[in-house]
Amino acid sequence: MIYAIPYLLLYTFFLSLYYRKVALSKQIPNTYKTEKNYIIVALIVYLLFFGLRGYIFTDCYQYHEFYEDLDHKKFTITYIDALFEPGYIISNIILHSISDNPFFFQFIWTLIDLILLYIILRRETNKYFLLAFAFLIPFFEGIQMNLFRNIKAILIFFWAIKYIRQQKLIKYTLSILLASTFHLTALLFWPLYFIINKNMRKSMIIICCISIIFYFIGLNSLLGDMIVIASFLGGKFERITNSYIDSAEQTGFTFGFIYRIILMFYLLILYRKLSKKNLIMLNLGLLYICCSMFFNDILVLRDRFIALFALAVPCILPYVAPCINSRGGKNLFIILNLLFTLAYTYVQNSQLIAKYENILFGISSKNEVQRRVENSTR
């Protein structure tokens, strides 16, 4: 419990900003200036919390070491065999020319991520920005802290969604190609151009049902085909696939499954109303849930695929309660969602690897943190 406290406090703080703004708007009709101040506070707190964090989770080690050793590295021009994608490498070489301190690199990238998050959430959630921003903690915080490259590709995709609405395929394609230079999985976003801006409630119901079936039967029957394909492609694909398959395990009827079923139910029942608010985020939110079900027994694949669509959940969640006609039903959803998102935040940050440290208050050395985590897992 103790390791999750900072994250729980951050989540409740952001929620309190939103509900304080709502309370003020009922007393004072025009609260634009107050809301703007609340948004500024939220952005600053987010930047200080995540941008100045210490060694948290696991991926920070390889990314910090990569950044520190940039002067001594030789990069292959073969895209498939490269350790990291070229866009990420070039960007960090530019940053490294300013400072070789890995915490400088971490802060600047967090700032860039935050700017993109602000642009995306303001566009997609409008007056619900503060509420959507709060939902980043249970649904997007882990990506922000652990997936240094993925988040760049994901944010570029969400930024480029405007080109889907404008039906500008070339600009969208160029955006996805740019995103793929940070993480190759961004190429999976390209076909979504032809799908996610369409009303497809019946198709989504079918996909959701299939994903629930796979939640219980697992993907074991497909593992052999994945190995064959990966072996044929070789290089990075083979290494990644083997590591993903090694993470396969059976998971049963869990707390997370219950929440996803509840959320899926609300999104499908309210599909017509929610589609008028934000059709693309609604479809992406359902894809997030389906991926979490479909890839449930292969943990790494599940985490990677749901990361692609995770930002859609904070974007569509604020619209759910307003679309419920019954006051009792609306309050029930708000209470259930609050309880489950608090539990989500707790579960994701309850382990020692999530122990929060901040540069402003002093952090443990990298070796000390690694030693501490290794001792806790023996």
Disulfide bonds with the S-S distance in Angstrom:
none
